[in-house]
Amino acid sequence: MPQSTEELLQEIQRLRTEIQQLREMVNALFNAVFEDLEEDWDTLPHREDFNAYN
């Protein structure tokens, strides 16, 4: 079923809008994760914390 050029352009615009919304969500999640990591790493862990045999 062929689509008209106008329908294709509308679909492209809809997809661009959805992609932009996804980018915003990914950025928000990325920022939230790294803000949490920054709070957790106020100090460096001690060397003994990395030794699996202790």
C-alpha positions in Angstrom: 0.0 0.0 0.0 1.9 3.1 -1.2 1.8 6.2 1.0 1.7 9.7 -0.2 4.7 12.0 0.2 2.8 14.0 2.8 2.1 10.9 4.9 5.7 9.9 4.8 6.8 13.4 5.8 4.4 13.3 8.7 5.7 9.9 9.8 9.3 11.2 9.6 8.3 14.2 11.8 6.6 11.9 14.3 9.6 9.6 14.5 11.9 12.6 15.0 9.8 13.8 17.8 9.8 10.3 19.5 13.6 10.1 19.0 14.0 13.5 20.7 11.9 12.4 23.6 13.9 9.2 24.0 17.2 11.2 23.9 15.8 13.4 26.7 14.9 10.4 28.8 18.3 8.8 28.3 20.0 12.0 29.3 17.9 12.3 32.4 18.6 8.7 33.4 22.4 9.1 32.6 22.5 12.3 34.7 20.6 10.6 37.6 23.0 7.7 37.6 26.1 9.8 37.6 24.8 12.2 40.2 24.3 9.2 42.5 27.8 7.9 41.8 29.3 11.3 42.5 27.6 11.3 45.9 28.8 7.8 46.7 32.4 8.5 45.8 33.1 11.4 48.1 36.2 9.5 49.3 38.3 6.9 47.6 37.8 3.3 48.8 40.7 1.8 50.8 43.0 -0.6 49.0 41.8 -3.5 51.2 38.3 -3.1 49.9 39.4 -4.4 46.6 41.2 -7.5 47.9 38.8 -10.4 47.3 40.9 -12.7 49.6 40.4 -10.8 52.8 
